[in-house]
Amino acid sequence: MNKQAAVERGRALARSFVAPSGSLFPWVPKPIKLLFLLLVFLNSSSFPFLWHIRVWVHPIKAWLAAKVLGHRRYWIGWRRKYEAMGGLANMRVKSWRRALFDDCDYNLHLSNSAYAKSSDANKMKFCIDAFAPCFVTGIHMALGASHWQYMREVPMGSNYLMETRIGGWGDKWIHCVTEFVIYPGKSKKARKPDVADKPTALPHIDIPSSGTDSGIDTPENGYANGSANGSANGVAHKPTTVSHDELMKRLMLKAREPRADGGIVTCIAVTDYCFKQGRITVPPRIAMHMSLLSPNEERRAHALKLLTGPDGGAAFCRGGWKNDPLADELGRDVGLGDDGTQGWAEAAKGHMEGVGAALLQVALASP
């Protein structure tokens, strides 16, 4: 068969797939074609690479802005926005999504797996908005664990808000809290809260530090009513025992109460990250220092000098910070609460790290 004959045969084969009217695949019934097109449309938000685009658009935008403006000018604008959001302790990064068909389960509610997929972009935006400068040192944030508590359904077609904030940090882990919120009976435009909103106060419930098979015991120095001596009138009594079911019931009742802005929390996620440079873990407070988050102008100037140095501060983050005269103080003035300390972050850290420890304990005890 010569080349011309092969070409003609190929054209004839192509024409066989098209009816005289020009329709594609004429042997397929029209209802089947319409059903196929409908399924493609309903699942269009889950097409390949759309998740990657939604997540990576935030660091790419930051990288392009730094290239166009220069790092110094970009950081000045970035810090201005950071301060407008109330600093690290009050920062709330928010984004909206709709519970579309491809994210819902057979009950026509947002699927549990969709919560993680949808919130990845918002958590990436939070990391950029909170720590952008430190990434020029070669630091990246690695996911350590995620903990999810589902409380209410998000009906298909509903708009829902994802709000990410920092919940606390320690010597290795930084804990991000993401709330999923719906506003029943109100339009999105009418209720969209400001990004600089004050933080929603967390409910105060004394969470015991150790558990047994029959329940969870309160700490020896902590009592059910939270007072130092165990009672309001100064009369000491023995620590009480709170069962796990009772503790969860209290927490769930508190979490189900409407927020100050009228929103209903449907799910709360705690995500644990650590700052890594290659295989080396960088303490969160050092990453915060290199993110120009210190309220002290001299310390910010110190970090800026490192960031604009020959290696972009890479050696400092890799371990050079240990030789700094202020090594024990760097980052300890970041994210201060209303009392002027990081006490709020330390208190939250203990509870959040306890979640992971409890899960591991259960897993290791299983047969």
Secondary structure as UniProt FT lines:
FT   HELIX           3..16
FT   TURN            20..21
FT   TURN            26..27
FT   HELIX           30..42
FT   HELIX           44..46
FT   TURN            48..49
FT   HELIX           50..69
FT   HELIX           71..84
FT   TURN            85..86
FT   HELIX           87..90
FT   STRAND          93..98
FT   HELIX           101..103
FT   TURN            106..107
FT   STRAND          109..110
FT   HELIX           112..131
FT   HELIX           132..137
FT   STRAND          140..150
FT   TURN            156..157
FT   STRAND          159..169
FT   STRAND          173..182
FT   TURN            184..185
FT   HELIX           188..191
FT   TURN            195..196
FT   STRAND          210..211
FT   STRAND          216..217
FT   TURN            220..221
FT   TURN            224..225
FT   TURN            232..233
FT   STRAND          241..242
FT   HELIX           244..256
FT   TURN            260..261
FT   STRAND          264..277
FT   TURN            278..279
FT   STRAND          280..282
FT   HELIX           284..290
FT   TURN            291..292
FT   HELIX           297..307
FT   TURN            310..313
FT   HELIX           314..317
FT   TURN            318..319
FT   HELIX           320..323
FT   TURN            325..333
FT   TURN            338..339
FT   HELIX           343..365
//
